[in-house]
Amino acid sequence: MNQAVQKFSCAEDEIDLRALFATLWQGKWLIIVITFLCAAAGVGYALYKPNVYTASAVVAPAQDSSGGMQISGQLSGLASLAGVNLGSSDTNKTAIAKEVLQSRAFLTDFIHRHQLAVPIMATTGWSEKTKTWRYNTEVYNPHADKWLTNDEGESFEPTDWDLVKTFRRQLNVSQNSENGMLILSITSYSPMAASNWVSWLIQDINEHMRAQDVQESQARMDYLEKKLRETSNADMQRVFYQLIEKETRIIMLANAQPEYIFRTIDPAVPPQDKSGPKRALMAVLATLLGGMLGVFVVFVRAFIKRENGSASDVALTQSN
């Protein structure tokens, strides 16, 4: 009995497979046509997409954190007696600079300082022959240097939120966990722009962190000098002089280092090879999706025909 059931099941499986391949064979031209159309659409879309280029630079922490930690350790007790907070000695300025580099406030200031709103939001490509941007004339008029408006009178000029959101998609900051090196990368339609933006980011973050540290040290020096004038205790005056000397040293070192936080190991250069789009991959994926869609359509048609045929047979039986 079991053998008979197994033979019947095998016969059903064989019939199903034969019916499956027969259905595919009958709809082979439909599958070919759909696959060809999807492949053509994929190739057309891949060719329509403009080239993008990625420029990157490798930077290393420029500061020797051990020296700063040693100074802070020597003077932390004196500073506490004087009522001055020198800050945590464990603070990693490189990590802070990395977060500041990607912060909304810093990127907003960076974009406006270098006038990058139009290249970020109003371009559709880059002309290698003329070395100029291709603009989206539906939102921006390059001749009048003016953002256009829609039918309701609203300007297409992007907000700071839109600018930072779009620029963050072009920016990539990664760190090597083994040696602490940072890789700054920017993707753009223009290889020259991508290279310049990376270099400007490194310069600006160095200047930003330098100005911030100098400002904080100057504020502490002003406070210490005020306390120095108010006290007549010789021991406390000696403490204040040592603390003032430390803050003076911080300001001098900050102003003496062109690359204050990040030292460039491998500078950014305009890339010669595009980083995207992956046109061959896009064409292959479109072809595969077209084949899958064609098979699906053939099976759906066969199922609908079978259901319509069954319904017709039932109606004919009932009428008889």
Secondary structure as GFF3:
##gff-version 3
##sequence-region A 1 320
A	DSSP	alpha_helix	2	26	.	.	.	ID=ss1
A	DSSP	alpha_helix	28	48	.	.	.	ID=ss2
A	DSSP	beta_strand	53	61	.	.	.	ID=ss3
A	DSSP	alpha_helix	65	82	.	.	.	ID=ss4
A	DSSP	alpha_helix	93	101	.	.	.	ID=ss5
A	DSSP	alpha_helix	104	113	.	.	.	ID=ss6
A	DSSP	alpha_helix	117	121	.	.	.	ID=ss7
A	DSSP	beta_strand	123	127	.	.	.	ID=ss8
A	DSSP	beta_strand	132	135	.	.	.	ID=ss9
A	DSSP	beta_strand	140	141	.	.	.	ID=ss10
A	DSSP	beta_strand	146	147	.	.	.	ID=ss11
A	DSSP	alpha_helix	160	170	.	.	.	ID=ss12
A	DSSP	beta_strand	171	175	.	.	.	ID=ss13
A	DSSP	beta_strand	182	188	.	.	.	ID=ss14
A	DSSP	alpha_helix	191	230	.	.	.	ID=ss15
A	DSSP	alpha_helix	234	256	.	.	.	ID=ss16
A	DSSP	beta_strand	262	266	.	.	.	ID=ss17
A	DSSP	alpha_helix	279	319	.	.	.	ID=ss18
###
